[in-house]
Amino acid sequence: MRQVQWDHYYMSIARTVATRANCTGSRVGAVLVADNRIIATGFNGTPAGFPNCLDGGCVRCRDRALFKAGRIKDMADKNLAKGPKQLDICICVHAEANALLSAARAGTRTDGAVLYATHKPCFGCLKEAIQAGVERVVYLNDYIASDKESYLAQYELLAEHLRNNDARNFEQLSRQREVLKGTEATVRDPDLDRDIQGTEGEGSLAGGPS
């Protein structure tokens, strides 16, 4: 019960971090926590020293935005608007990766850390988090990058590696009201129950990394 309330606290910080994201797609925030202390944060955007995504710094994101706006003739590569999301050719660094890299640059150990993210990590970020020693991942909004069975099977293998007989090691943020049912405890702020996907009043961060 106390852990779920801490989860809401750290997720609320991840949502604040997401407001700094600079991307024409989704705004994503991530927070790394070790020993109940924040050790790093991250949001999605281009690498340091490069033009921001919102300023046209990412060709892939720019072309997808132009396609959505119907400005096909202005696109540099029309193929970027079709088929898979092609995240491998996107210059933007994901929020989760930025948090892990920030910790690394500061010389901070990430073994045993908990990763809070406003969106379910993509395949790349999840495997990198595991490689960095992250032991638990909590996300707010669901996200599926592909409907291919082989991709989903590989992703599930990574998720099961984290769960390791404890389902809470890879999960969507739990609702306080569900956990507190039948107890005398009360919901504690910050309360994100209404912002968890599938509930009435779904949050504005719904969606997924673009």
Secondary structure, 3 states (H helix, E strand, C coil): CHHHHHHHHHHHHHHHHHCCCCCCCCCCEEEEEECCEEEEEEECECCCCCCCHHHCCCHHHHHHHHHHCCCHHHCCCHHHHCCCCCHHHCCCECHHHHHHHHHHHCCCCCCCCEEEEEECCCHHHHHHHHHCCCCEEEEEECCCCCCCHHHHHHHHHHHHHHHCCCHHHEEECCCHHHHCCCCCCCCCCCCCHHHCCCCCCCCCCCCCCC
